[in-house]
Amino acid sequence: MKAMILAAGLGTRLRPLTNNKPKALVKVYNMPLLEIAIRRLKYFGFQNIIINVHHFAEQIIHFVEKNKHFDINIQISDERDQLLNTGGGLKHAAHFFDDGEPFVLCNTDILSNIDIKALYEQHVASGAIATLATRSRATSRYLIFNDHHQLHGWVNIKSGKMITCRKANKNLQLMAFSGIHVINPALFDFMPEKEVFSIIDVYLEVATQRDIMSYPHDGDFWLDVGKKDALAQAEELARELPIL
């Protein structure tokens, strides 16, 4: 199975920790976030991983090489010339997903004990083009799903901006995206010509004709480690993660 780890971000919310290193190499429980992400994927059977790099890219490349690629196939998707955002970054790495099989896409700054294998298996069983891990948590931007767990739209509750991609449904639910997806390579056929774009924009376009499904996982712990005030809590959570 294959996966991609998004590790190209500037890590502005973690400054000054990221003034001289990439966010992916910030340590939690004495282990870089990138290593936690790699070991979690290995734990669930992923042996082929591609990592996109931009901010202090050389440090990430050196880290992977120093650790002998963690004894699996790890490749680098180089975005040093231009940061491509989530959708553009995935599109740039499309060549890696040439086997026609679904793959996992995840953020390097997310800590969760979500069962990635169960998420993957539900995605395969659903026939959806993408399945997004979601939670009922407070945020300013929500994905909207109907009672069949199909993506219905997106809303920013602060600005009031809303995008809908399906017919009206009485039983809509606002869910926060967890930064973990399972995607069919067929999604690449729907991506725009431009280089820099958000994967969420693609999902909202695709959902007008194909199923983008929700995978609620409120029973798991989840933490966005991209903020400095989350690091202390991350130390506690990391101790509970089963990683090899």
MIDOSE-1310 file (N, C-alpha, C; in nm, 2 decimals, decimal comma, always signed):
residues 244
mkam	+0,08/-0,12/+0,00/+0,00/+0,00/+0,00/+0,09/+0,12/+0,00; +0,03/+0,23/-0,06/+0,11/+0,36/-0,07/+0,05/+0,47/+0,01; +0,13/+0,57/+0,04/+0,08/+0,68/+0,12/+0,17/+0,81/+0,08; +0,11/+0,92/+0,11/+0,18/+1,05/+0,10/+0,17/+1,12/+0,23
ilaa	+0,28/+1,18/+0,27/+0,29/+1,26/+0,39/+0,31/+1,41/+0,35; +0,23/+1,50/+0,38/+0,24/+1,64/+0,35/+0,33/+1,70/+0,45; +0,46/+1,74/+0,41/+0,56/+1,79/+0,50/+0,62/+1,92/+0,45; +0,56/+1,98/+0,36/+0,62/+2,10/+0,29/+0,59/+2,23/+0,35
glgt	+0,50/+2,24/+0,45/+0,45/+2,36/+0,50/+0,56/+2,44/+0,57; +0,53/+2,57/+0,59/+0,62/+2,67/+0,65/+0,62/+2,66/+0,80; +0,52/+2,61/+0,86/+0,52/+2,59/+1,00/+0,51/+2,73/+1,08; +0,44/+2,82/+1,02/+0,44/+2,96/+1,08/+0,38/+2,96/+1,22
rlrp	+0,29/+2,87/+1,25/+0,22/+2,87/+1,38/+0,32/+2,82/+1,49; +0,42/+2,75/+1,45/+0,52/+2,70/+1,54/+0,64/+2,78/+1,56; +0,65/+2,90/+1,50/+0,76/+2,98/+1,52/+0,77/+3,02/+1,67; +0,90/+3,03/+1,73/+1,03/+3,03/+1,66/+1,09/+2,89/+1,64
ltnn	+1,01/+2,78/+1,68/+1,07/+2,65/+1,66/+1,10/+2,62/+1,52; +1,03/+2,68/+1,42/+1,05/+2,65/+1,28/+1,13/+2,76/+1,21; +1,20/+2,84/+1,29/+1,29/+2,94/+1,23/+1,42/+2,87/+1,17; +1,45/+2,76/+1,22/+1,57/+2,69/+1,17/+1,55/+2,54/+1,14
kpka	+1,43/+2,50/+1,13/+1,40/+2,36/+1,10/+1,26/+2,35/+1,04; +1,23/+2,25/+0,97/+1,09/+2,23/+0,92/+1,00/+2,18/+1,03; +0,87/+2,21/+1,02/+0,78/+2,16/+1,11/+0,78/+2,01/+1,13; +0,81/+1,94/+1,02/+0,81/+1,79/+1,02/+0,92/+1,74/+1,12
lvkv	+1,02/+1,82/+1,15/+1,13/+1,77/+1,24/+1,12/+1,82/+1,38; +1,01/+1,90/+1,41/+0,98/+1,93/+1,55/+0,95/+1,81/+1,63; +1,01/+1,79/+1,74/+1,00/+1,67/+1,82/+0,88/+1,67/+1,92; +0,82/+1,55/+1,93/+0,72/+1,53/+2,03/+0,75/+1,39/+2,09
ynmp	+0,77/+1,39/+2,22/+0,81/+1,27/+2,30/+0,94/+1,22/+2,24; +1,03/+1,32/+2,22/+1,16/+1,30/+2,17/+1,17/+1,23/+2,03; +1,06/+1,25/+1,95/+1,06/+1,19/+1,82/+1,01/+1,29/+1,72; +1,07/+1,32/+1,61/+1,02/+1,41/+1,51/+0,88/+1,37/+1,46
llei	+0,80/+1,47/+1,43/+0,66/+1,45/+1,39/+0,67/+1,36/+1,26; +0,76/+1,38/+1,17/+0,77/+1,30/+1,05/+0,79/+1,16/+1,08; +0,88/+1,13/+1,18/+0,91/+0,99/+1,21/+0,79/+0,92/+1,27; +0,71/+1,00/+1,35/+0,59/+0,94/+1,40/+0,49/+0,90/+1,29
airr	+0,48/+0,99/+1,19/+0,39/+0,97/+1,08/+0,43/+0,85/+1,00; +0,57/+0,84/+0,97/+0,62/+0,72/+0,90/+0,60/+0,59/+0,97; +0,63/+0,59/+1,10/+0,61/+0,47/+1,18/+0,47/+0,43/+1,20; +0,38/+0,53/+1,20/+0,24/+0,49/+1,21/+0,19/+0,42/+1,08
lkyf	+0,23/+0,48/+0,97/+0,20/+0,42/+0,84/+0,26/+0,28/+0,82; +0,38/+0,26/+0,87/+0,44/+0,13/+0,86/+0,37/+0,03/+0,95; +0,32/+0,08/+1,07/+0,25/-0,01/+1,16/+0,12/-0,07/+1,09; +0,06/+0,01/+1,00/-0,06/-0,03/+0,93/-0,03/-0,10/+0,80
gfqn	+0,10/-0,12/+0,77/+0,13/-0,20/+0,65/+0,17/-0,12/+0,53; +0,19/+0,01/+0,54/+0,23/+0,09/+0,42/+0,38/+0,08/+0,41; +0,42/+0,03/+0,29/+0,57/+0,01/+0,26/+0,62/+0,11/+0,16; +0,53/+0,19/+0,10/+0,57/+0,28/+0,00/+0,52/+0,42/+0,03
iiin	+0,60/+0,52/+0,06/+0,56/+0,65/+0,11/+0,64/+0,76/+0,03; +0,57/+0,86/-0,01/+0,63/+0,98/-0,07/+0,60/+1,10/+0,02; +0,70/+1,18/+0,04/+0,70/+1,30/+0,13/+0,73/+1,42/+0,05; +0,64/+1,52/+0,05/+0,67/+1,65/-0,02/+0,75/+1,74/+0,07
vhhf	+0,84/+1,82/+0,01/+0,93/+1,90/+0,09/+0,94/+2,04/+0,03; +0,96/+2,14/+0,11/+0,98/+2,28/+0,07/+1,06/+2,36/+0,17; +1,00/+2,38/+0,29/+1,07/+2,46/+0,39/+1,18/+2,37/+0,46; +1,31/+2,42/+0,45/+1,42/+2,34/+0,49/+1,42/+2,20/+0,44
aeqi	+1,40/+2,19/+0,31/+1,38/+2,06/+0,25/+1,50/+1,97/+0,27; +1,62/+2,03/+0,26/+1,74/+1,95/+0,28/+1,75/+1,87/+0,41; +1,70/+1,94/+0,51/+1,70/+1,87/+0,65/+1,61/+1,75/+0,65; +1,50/+1,75/+0,58/+1,41/+1,64/+0,57/+1,47/+1,53/+0,49
ihfv	+1,53/+1,56/+0,38/+1,59/+1,46/+0,29/+1,71/+1,39/+0,37; +1,79/+1,47/+0,44/+1,90/+1,42/+0,52/+1,85/+1,33/+0,63; +1,74/+1,37/+0,69/+1,68/+1,29/+0,80/+1,63/+1,15/+0,75; +1,57/+1,15/+0,64/+1,52/+1,02/+0,58/+1,64/+0,93/+0,54
eknk	+1,74/+0,99/+0,48/+1,86/+0,92/+0,44/+1,94/+0,86/+0,56; +1,95/+0,95/+0,66/+2,02/+0,91/+0,79/+1,96/+0,79/+0,85; +1,82/+0,78/+0,84/+1,75/+0,67/+0,90/+1,73/+0,55/+0,80; +1,81/+0,56/+0,69/+1,80/+0,45/+0,59/+1,66/+0,42/+0,54
hfdi	+1,59/+0,53/+0,52/+1,45/+0,53/+0,47/+1,36/+0,44/+0,55; +1,40/+0,42/+0,68/+1,31/+0,34/+0,77/+1,28/+0,20/+0,72; +1,38/+0,15/+0,63/+1,37/+0,02/+0,58/+1,25/-0,01/+0,49; +1,19/+0,10/+0,43/+1,09/+0,09/+0,33/+1,12/+0,18/+0,22
niqi	+1,03/+0,18/+0,12/+1,05/+0,27/+0,00/+1,00/+0,41/+0,03; +1,09/+0,50/+0,06/+1,05/+0,64/+0,08/+1,11/+0,73/-0,03; +1,02/+0,80/-0,10/+1,07/+0,89/-0,20/+1,03/+1,04/-0,16; +1,09/+1,13/-0,23/+1,07/+1,27/-0,20/+1,01/+1,34/-0,32
sder	+0,91/+1,42/-0,29/+0,84/+1,51/-0,40/+0,89/+1,65/-0,37; +0,98/+1,70/-0,46/+1,05/+1,82/-0,43/+0,96/+1,95/-0,47; +0,93/+2,03/-0,38/+0,86/+2,15/-0,40/+0,94/+2,27/-0,36; +1,07/+2,26/-0,37/+1,16/+2,37/-0,32/+1,14/+2,50/-0,41
dqll	+1,11/+2,48/-0,53/+1,09/+2,59/-0,62/+0,96/+2,67/-0,59; +0,86/+2,60/-0,55/+0,73/+2,66/-0,53/+0,64/+2,57/-0,44; +0,59/+2,63/-0,33/+0,50/+2,56/-0,24/+0,36/+2,54/-0,31; +0,31/+2,42/-0,33/+0,20/+2,39/-0,42/+0,07/+2,37/-0,35
ntgg	+0,06/+2,39/-0,22/-0,07/+2,36/-0,14/-0,10/+2,22/-0,15; -0,21/+2,18/-0,08/-0,24/+2,04/-0,06/-0,28/+1,97/-0,20; -0,36/+2,03/-0,28/-0,40/+1,97/-0,40/-0,28/+1,97/-0,50; -0,22/+2,08/-0,52/-0,11/+2,09/-0,61/+0,01/+2,00/-0,57
glkh	+0,03/+1,99/-0,44/+0,14/+1,90/-0,39/+0,11/+1,75/-0,43; -0,02/+1,71/-0,41/-0,06/+1,57/-0,44/-0,05/+1,55/-0,59; -0,09/+1,65/-0,67/-0,08/+1,64/-0,82/+0,06/+1,62/-0,86; +0,15/+1,70/-0,80/+0,30/+1,69/-0,83/+0,35/+1,55/-0,81
aahf	+0,29/+1,48/-0,72/+0,34/+1,35/-0,68/+0,26/+1,23/-0,75; +0,18/+1,27/-0,84/+0,09/+1,17/-0,90/+0,16/+1,05/-0,96; +0,28/+1,07/-1,01/+0,35/+0,96/-1,08/+0,38/+0,85/-0,98; +0,38/+0,88/-0,85/+0,41/+0,77/-0,75/+0,29/+0,67/-0,74
fddg	+0,17/+0,72/-0,77/+0,05/+0,64/-0,75/+0,01/+0,58/-0,88; +0,09/+0,49/-0,94/+0,07/+0,44/-1,07/+0,02/+0,30/-1,08; -0,02/+0,25/-0,96/-0,07/+0,11/-0,96/-0,22/+0,10/-0,96; -0,29/+0,21/-0,96/-0,44/+0,21/-0,97/-0,51/+0,18/-0,83
epfv	-0,43/+0,17/-0,73/-0,48/+0,13/-0,60/-0,51/+0,26/-0,51; -0,61/+0,26/-0,42/-0,63/+0,37/-0,33/-0,50/+0,39/-0,24; -0,48/+0,51/-0,20/-0,37/+0,55/-0,12/-0,41/+0,64/-0,01; -0,33/+0,66/+0,09/-0,35/+0,75/+0,21/-0,28/+0,88/+0,19
lcnt	-0,34/+0,99/+0,22/-0,28/+1,12/+0,22/-0,30/+1,17/+0,36; -0,18/+1,22/+0,43/-0,20/+1,27/+0,56/-0,10/+1,38/+0,59; -0,14/+1,47/+0,68/-0,06/+1,58/+0,73/+0,04/+1,53/+0,83; +0,16/+1,59/+0,82/+0,27/+1,55/+0,92/+0,24/+1,60/+1,06
dils	+0,16/+1,70/+1,07/+0,14/+1,76/+1,21/+0,02/+1,72/+1,28; -0,03/+1,60/+1,24/-0,15/+1,55/+1,31/-0,11/+1,43/+1,39; -0,15/+1,43/+1,52/-0,14/+1,31/+1,60/-0,28/+1,25/+1,63; -0,29/+1,12/+1,60/-0,42/+1,05/+1,62/-0,39/+0,90/+1,63
nidi	-0,48/+0,83/+1,71/-0,47/+0,69/+1,71/-0,57/+0,62/+1,62; -0,62/+0,70/+1,52/-0,72/+0,65/+1,43/-0,66/+0,52/+1,37; -0,75/+0,42/+1,34/-0,72/+0,30/+1,28/-0,71/+0,32/+1,13; -0,60/+0,35/+1,07/-0,58/+0,38/+0,93/-0,63/+0,26/+0,84
kaly	-0,60/+0,14/+0,89/-0,64/+0,03/+0,81/-0,79/+0,02/+0,80; -0,86/+0,04/+0,91/-1,01/+0,04/+0,91/-1,06/+0,15/+0,82; -1,00/+0,27/+0,82/-1,04/+0,38/+0,73/-1,02/+0,34/+0,58; -0,91/+0,27/+0,56/-0,88/+0,23/+0,42/-0,98/+0,13/+0,37
eqhv	-1,01/+0,03/+0,46/-1,10/-0,08/+0,42/-1,24/-0,02/+0,40; -1,28/+0,07/+0,48/-1,42/+0,13/+0,46/-1,42/+0,20/+0,33; -1,31/+0,27/+0,30/-1,31/+0,34/+0,17/-1,33/+0,25/+0,05; -1,25/+0,14/+0,05/-1,26/+0,04/-0,05/-1,40/-0,02/-0,07
asga	-1,46/-0,05/+0,05/-1,59/-0,11/+0,05/-1,70/-0,01/-0,01; -1,68/+0,12/+0,01/-1,78/+0,22/-0,02/-1,78/+0,25/-0,17; -1,67/+0,23/-0,24/-1,67/+0,26/-0,38/-1,65/+0,41/-0,41; -1,63/+0,49/-0,30/-1,61/+0,63/-0,32/-1,48/+0,67/-0,39
iatl	-1,47/+0,79/-0,44/-1,34/+0,83/-0,50/-1,25/+0,89/-0,39; -1,30/+0,93/-0,28/-1,22/+0,97/-0,16/-1,30/+0,95/-0,03; -1,23/+0,92/+0,08/-1,29/+0,92/+0,21/-1,21/+1,00/+0,30; -1,28/+1,09/+0,38/-1,21/+1,18/+0,46/-1,24/+1,15/+0,61
atrs	-1,14/+1,14/+0,69/-1,15/+1,13/+0,83/-1,21/+1,26/+0,89; -1,31/+1,25/+0,97/-1,38/+1,37/+1,03/-1,41/+1,35/+1,17; -1,43/+1,47/+1,24/-1,46/+1,47/+1,38/-1,56/+1,58/+1,41; -1,64/+1,56/+1,52/-1,72/+1,67/+1,57/-1,64/+1,75/+1,67
rats	-1,58/+1,86/+1,62/-1,50/+1,94/+1,70/-1,51/+2,09/+1,66; -1,48/+2,18/+1,75/-1,50/+2,32/+1,72/-1,39/+2,37/+1,62; -1,43/+2,44/+1,52/-1,34/+2,50/+1,42/-1,42/+2,61/+1,35; -1,35/+2,68/+1,26/-1,42/+2,79/+1,19/-1,47/+2,74/+1,05
ryli	-1,40/+2,64/+1,00/-1,44/+2,58/+0,87/-1,48/+2,44/+0,88; -1,60/+2,41/+0,83/-1,65/+2,28/+0,84/-1,68/+2,22/+0,70; -1,67/+2,09/+0,69/-1,73/+2,01/+0,57/-1,87/+1,97/+0,61; -1,96/+1,98/+0,51/-2,10/+1,95/+0,54/-2,13/+1,81/+0,47
fndh	-2,18/+1,72/+0,55/-2,22/+1,59/+0,50/-2,37/+1,56/+0,52; -2,43/+1,48/+0,43/-2,57/+1,44/+0,44/-2,58/+1,32/+0,53; -2,70/+1,27/+0,54/-2,72/+1,15/+0,63/-2,67/+1,02/+0,57; -2,62/+1,02/+0,45/-2,55/+0,91/+0,39/-2,40/+0,92/+0,40
hqlh	-2,35/+1,02/+0,47/-2,21/+1,05/+0,49/-2,14/+1,10/+0,36; -2,22/+1,15/+0,27/-2,17/+1,20/+0,14/-2,14/+1,35/+0,16; -2,03/+1,40/+0,10/-2,00/+1,54/+0,11/-2,10/+1,62/+0,04; -2,16/+1,72/+0,11/-2,26/+1,80/+0,06/-2,21/+1,95/+0,04
gwvn	-2,11/+1,99/+0,11/-2,06/+2,12/+0,09/-1,96/+2,16/+0,19; -1,94/+2,29/+0,21/-1,83/+2,35/+0,29/-1,89/+2,48/+0,35; -1,85/+2,52/+0,47/-1,89/+2,65/+0,52/-1,79/+2,70/+0,61; -1,77/+2,83/+0,61/-1,69/+2,91/+0,70/-1,78/+2,98/+0,79
iksg	-1,79/+2,94/+0,92/-1,89/+3,00/+1,01/-1,86/+3,14/+1,05; -1,73/+3,18/+1,03/-1,70/+3,32/+1,07/-1,74/+3,42/+0,96; -1,71/+3,38/+0,84/-1,74/+3,47/+0,73/-1,88/+3,45/+0,67; -1,93/+3,33/+0,70/-2,07/+3,30/+0,64/-2,06/+3,24/+0,50
kmit	-1,94/+3,23/+0,44/-1,93/+3,18/+0,31/-1,97/+3,03/+0,31; -2,05/+2,99/+0,21/-2,09/+2,85/+0,20/-2,08/+2,80/+0,06; -2,04/+2,68/+0,04/-2,04/+2,62/-0,09/-2,12/+2,49/-0,08; -2,21/+2,46/-0,17/-2,29/+2,34/-0,17/-2,26/+2,27/-0,31
crka	-2,26/+2,14/-0,30/-2,24/+2,06/-0,42/-2,34/+1,94/-0,44; -2,44/+1,94/-0,36/-2,55/+1,84/-0,37/-2,68/+1,91/-0,35; -2,79/+1,84/-0,38/-2,92/+1,89/-0,36/-2,95/+1,90/-0,21; -3,04/+1,99/-0,17/-3,07/+2,01/-0,03/-3,11/+1,88/+0,04
nknl	-3,07/+1,87/+0,17/-3,10/+1,75/+0,25/-3,13/+1,80/+0,39; -3,23/+1,75/+0,45/-3,27/+1,80/+0,58/-3,18/+1,76/+0,69; -3,11/+1,65/+0,68/-3,03/+1,60/+0,79/-2,88/+1,62/+0,76; -2,84/+1,74/+0,76/-2,70/+1,78/+0,73/-2,62/+1,79/+0,86
qlma	-2,49/+1,75/+0,85/-2,41/+1,76/+0,97/-2,28/+1,83/+0,94; -2,23/+1,92/+1,03/-2,11/+1,98/+1,01/-2,00/+1,90/+1,08; -1,89/+1,87/+1,00/-1,78/+1,79/+1,05/-1,65/+1,86/+1,02; -1,56/+1,85/+1,12/-1,43/+1,90/+1,10/-1,34/+1,80/+1,04
fsgi	-1,26/+1,84/+0,94/-1,17/+1,75/+0,87/-1,05/+1,72/+0,95; -1,00/+1,59/+0,96/-0,89/+1,55/+1,04/-0,76/+1,55/+0,97; -0,75/+1,58/+0,84/-0,62/+1,59/+0,77/-0,57/+1,45/+0,73; -0,66/+1,35/+0,73/-0,63/+1,22/+0,68/-0,73/+1,17/+0,58
hvin	-0,69/+1,13/+0,46/-0,77/+1,09/+0,36/-0,73/+0,96/+0,30; -0,83/+0,89/+0,23/-0,79/+0,78/+0,14/-0,85/+0,81/+0,01; -0,77/+0,80/-0,09/-0,80/+0,86/-0,23/-0,78/+0,75/-0,34; -0,87/+0,75/-0,43/-0,85/+0,67/-0,55/-0,78/+0,75/-0,65
palf	-0,68/+0,69/-0,73/-0,61/+0,77/-0,83/-0,69/+0,83/-0,93; -0,82/+0,79/-0,95/-0,91/+0,85/-1,04/-0,93/+1,00/-1,01; -0,90/+1,04/-0,89/-0,92/+1,18/-0,85/-0,83/+1,27/-0,94; -0,71/+1,22/-0,98/-0,62/+1,30/-1,06/-0,68/+1,35/-1,19
dfmp	-0,78/+1,27/-1,24/-0,85/+1,31/-1,36/-0,93/+1,44/-1,35; -0,97/+1,47/-1,22/-1,05/+1,59/-1,20/-0,97/+1,71/-1,15; -0,84/+1,70/-1,15/-0,76/+1,81/-1,10/-0,74/+1,92/-1,20; -0,73/+2,05/-1,16/-0,72/+2,16/-1,26/-0,58/+2,16/-1,32
ekev	-0,57/+2,24/-1,43/-0,44/+2,26/-1,50/-0,34/+2,33/-1,42; -0,39/+2,42/-1,33/-0,30/+2,51/-1,25/-0,22/+2,42/-1,16; -0,10/+2,48/-1,11/-0,01/+2,41/-1,02/-0,05/+2,42/-0,87; -0,10/+2,53/-0,83/-0,12/+2,56/-0,69/-0,27/+2,56/-0,66
fsii	-0,32/+2,47/-0,57/-0,46/+2,47/-0,54/-0,48/+2,37/-0,42; -0,60/+2,39/-0,36/-0,63/+2,32/-0,24/-0,71/+2,19/-0,28; -0,68/+2,08/-0,21/-0,75/+1,95/-0,23/-0,90/+1,96/-0,20; -0,93/+2,05/-0,10/-1,07/+2,07/-0,06/-1,15/+2,12/-0,18
dvyl	-1,09/+2,22/-0,25/-1,16/+2,27/-0,37/-1,19/+2,16/-0,47; -1,10/+2,07/-0,49/-1,12/+1,96/-0,58/-1,23/+1,87/-0,53; -1,23/+1,84/-0,40/-1,34/+1,76/-0,35/-1,48/+1,82/-0,37; -1,49/+1,95/-0,35/-1,62/+2,01/-0,36/-1,66/+2,01/-0,51
evat	-1,57/+2,02/-0,60/-1,61/+2,01/-0,74/-1,65/+1,87/-0,78; -1,57/+1,77/-0,73/-1,59/+1,63/-0,77/-1,72/+1,58/-0,71; -1,75/+1,63/-0,59/-1,87/+1,58/-0,51/-2,00/+1,61/-0,59; -2,00/+1,69/-0,69/-2,12/+1,71/-0,77/-2,16/+1,59/-0,85
qrdi	-2,06/+1,50/-0,87/-2,09/+1,39/-0,96/-2,04/+1,25/-0,90; -1,95/+1,26/-0,80/-1,89/+1,13/-0,74/-1,90/+1,14/-0,59; -1,90/+1,03/-0,53/-1,91/+1,03/-0,38/-1,77/+1,06/-0,31; -1,78/+1,16/-0,23/-1,67/+1,19/-0,13/-1,73/+1,16/+0,00
msyp	-1,68/+1,06/+0,08/-1,74/+1,01/+0,20/-1,67/+1,06/+0,32; -1,75/+1,06/+0,43/-1,70/+1,10/+0,56/-1,67/+0,97/+0,64; -1,56/+0,97/+0,72/-1,53/+0,86/+0,81/-1,52/+0,92/+0,95; -1,63/+0,93/+1,02/-1,63/+0,99/+1,16/-1,54/+0,90/+1,25
hdgd	-1,46/+0,97/+1,33/-1,38/+0,89/+1,43/-1,37/+0,97/+1,56; -1,48/+1,01/+1,61/-1,49/+1,08/+1,74/-1,44/+1,00/+1,86; -1,44/+0,86/+1,84/-1,39/+0,78/+1,95/-1,24/+0,77/+1,97; -1,17/+0,83/+1,87/-1,02/+0,83/+1,87/-0,97/+0,96/+1,93
fwld	-0,85/+0,97/+1,98/-0,79/+1,10/+2,01/-0,73/+1,16/+1,88; -0,72/+1,29/+1,88/-0,68/+1,36/+1,76/-0,62/+1,50/+1,81; -0,51/+1,54/+1,75/-0,45/+1,67/+1,79/-0,38/+1,73/+1,67; -0,41/+1,86/+1,65/-0,33/+1,93/+1,55/-0,21/+1,99/+1,63
vgkk	-0,09/+1,94/+1,59/+0,03/+1,97/+1,66/+0,10/+2,10/+1,59; +0,03/+2,16/+1,50/+0,08/+2,27/+1,43/+0,08/+2,40/+1,51; +0,03/+2,39/+1,63/+0,02/+2,51/+1,72/+0,11/+2,49/+1,84; +0,18/+2,59/+1,88/+0,28/+2,58/+2,00/+0,21/+2,53/+2,12
dala	+0,09/+2,58/+2,15/+0,02/+2,54/+2,27/-0,03/+2,40/+2,28; -0,02/+2,33/+2,16/-0,06/+2,19/+2,16/+0,06/+2,09/+2,19; +0,18/+2,14/+2,19/+0,30/+2,06/+2,21/+0,30/+1,98/+2,34; +0,26/+2,04/+2,45/+0,26/+1,98/+2,58/+0,16/+1,86/+2,58
qaee	+0,04/+1,89/+2,52/-0,06/+1,78/+2,51/-0,01/+1,67/+2,42; +0,06/+1,71/+2,32/+0,11/+1,61/+2,22/+0,21/+1,51/+2,29; +0,28/+1,56/+2,38/+0,38/+1,47/+2,45/+0,30/+1,36/+2,52; +0,19/+1,39/+2,58/+0,11/+1,29/+2,65/+0,05/+1,19/+2,55
lare	-0,01/+1,24/+2,44/-0,08/+1,16/+2,35/+0,02/+1,07/+2,27; +0,14/+1,12/+2,24/+0,24/+1,04/+2,17/+0,27/+0,91/+2,24; +0,27/+0,91/+2,37/+0,30/+0,79/+2,45/+0,21/+0,68/+2,43; +0,09/+0,71/+2,38/-0,02/+0,61/+2,37/-0,03/+0,56/+2,22
lpil	+0,06/+0,61/+2,13/+0,05/+0,57/+1,99/+0,13/+0,44/+1,98; +0,06/+0,33/+1,92/+0,13/+0,21/+1,89/+0,21/+0,23/+1,76; +0,34/+0,24/+1,77/+0,43/+0,25/+1,65/+0,54/+0,16/+1,66; +0,59/+0,11/+1,55/+0,70/+0,02/+1,55/+0,83/+0,09/+1,53
